[in-house]
Amino acid sequence: MNEERLFHIAIKHSEGAEYAILPGDPGRVSRIAAYLDDPEPLANNREFLTYAGTLCGKRVLVTSTGIGGPSAAIALEELSIAGVKTIIRTGTCGGMQKNVIPGELIIPTAAIRMEGTSKEYAPIEFPAAADFKVVCALVKAAEKLGWPYHTGVIQSKDSFYGQHSPESMPTADMLKYKWDAWKRLGVLASEMETAALFTVAAVRGISAGCILHPLWNQERKAAGLADPENFDLDIAIKTAVEALRMIICDSDKK
């Protein structure tokens, strides 16, 4: 492993920061960094694109994690080596409850570990939970900006098409049974990275939170309700940046 640059995210150890925002898609990195002061690109390797900037005078990284738990865990592991102590994931999801309308914000308090990565970090009984202070900051940011939001449990999975075409899988009965169970338990949405990030964060002593943007809601569509697709992530991005600003400013007051 190169001692100068971290093996996967390819930033120098000296380019690290205490704070980071983690989108999945590399295409969102520059959009998020534009809300920081003095944004600049640092590295681009595989699915990992990193920019740096500042908020309240403190250095902040924006690093894409790619799709799924394994690459998200790698990104967070290497960001931890570079000194990151607080993260906010910004991502997309699909709604699962009929009252979740595409475009409304979801702030997860915890994530179902229906993926494989976190099982190599912690026994399955350990919950993938968000940091309370980061959740509070995200809620305050959403309320300050005047945007509707939901808080609660989400599902993290490994198979996108296992959700959208479960009947095509040999495991169809299991997938449908669990999906129905999650719905009955009030699970808000489904995505693919948060459980791994929350679990790795717990292992590495990182405060982690997440803000999600529902693109659609297949349960609303199945019930014959309006389900307008919404691909405008600016609300989620602005909420994440404002929440991180609050966290940094509060830490400076202490």
C-alpha positions, 0 to 999 in steps of 0.5 A: 500500500502506498504510504503517500496516497491511500490505496483506493480513494487516492488522496494523500494522508496530509489532505485529510479532514475531520468532516466529510460528505459522502454521496454514492455517485461521483457525478454528485461530488462537484455539485455538493462541493460547490456549496463549500467555500474554496472547493477544489478537486483532490483525487479521482480513482475508480468510483472514488472522486474527492473534492475538498473545501471549507465550512466555517473555516474548517476543511471538509471532504466530499468523497463518492462511495460508489454503489453498495456496501463494499465500496462504501466501507472502503471509502470510509475506512480510508477516510478514517485513516485520513482523520475523518471523524464525522460524516453525512451520507447523501443518497437516493432511495425508494420509498416503502411507506405510502406516506413517503412522497418522492422528493421528500427527505428521509433522515434514517435513525437506523438501517436494516443490515440486509447486506453482506458488508456489515456482517464482516464488521459486527455480529448481526445482532448489533444495530446499524444506527446513526449518531444522535447528534448528526440526526438532530443536526439534519432535522434542524437543517431540514426544518430551517430550510422548510422542507418536509422530512421523515425520520425512522428506519430504512432498509439496506440491501445488496441487490437492486433488482432483487427489490425491483424484480423479486419474482425473477430470483430463485429467492423470490419467496424470501425477498417478498416475505422480508419486504412485507415484514419491513413494510409492516414494521414501518420501514421508510425506504430501501437503499444500498449503502447506509447500513455498511457506513453506520456499522463501519462508523461504529467500529472506527469511532466516527459520528455518522448520519444520512440524508436520503432523497426518494426517487420513487415509491413502488408501494404508492404506485401499487396502491394507485396513488400518485408517484411522480418520479423526482430526480432533483437532489438539491434539497438533500444536498443543501440539507446535508451541507447546512447540517454539517455547517451546524455541527462545525459551528457548534463544535467551535463554540465548545 
